[in-house]
Each structure stands twice: as C-alpha cells, then as structure tokens.
C-alpha cells in the first residue's frame, strides 16, 4: 500500500507538484533548505521554526519561503 498522495502547492508564486503528506520540515528537507536560514509562511500565516515539524502543508496551500539576507553598513 502506498501512503503517498500527490499535492499541488503554490511555492513562492510557482505551482509545484509534490508527494505528500508534508509538514513544513519535510518540505524544507525535500527542497534542501536549512530551516535556520529562512522564514516560512503557509497560507499567509508565519510558521515559527519550533512548529515546522507539527505544521502540515495541505493540498492547494500557498507557501512562501524567504531567505534571510545579511547586510547593512560596512
């Protein structure tokens, strides 16, 4: 029996088909993204890093992943 189910999400404005079920943690892992270096929003709700493992990414979700950028005055 295959427990995978296809999901379609909008990832940073682009449609993406993935195997689910997914949590924010598994999504970041599939994308090869270090959770310490990004902010994640699911359906316009910011997800704290401590909640990545417990937060599901549902079919049809709008997900925004934003990288932190260092900078400032030299």
CORLINTA-V19956 format. One line per field, one symbol per residue. phi: phi as a letter, one per 40 degrees, with the letter a starting at -180 (. if undefined). A space follows every 10 residues. Layout:
# CORLINTA-V19956
phi->???
This chain:
# CORLINTA-V19956
phi->.cccbcbbbb bfgbcacbcb cbbdcccccc cgbcccbbbb bbfgbcbcdc bdccbcbcdg cbbbbbccbc ihcc
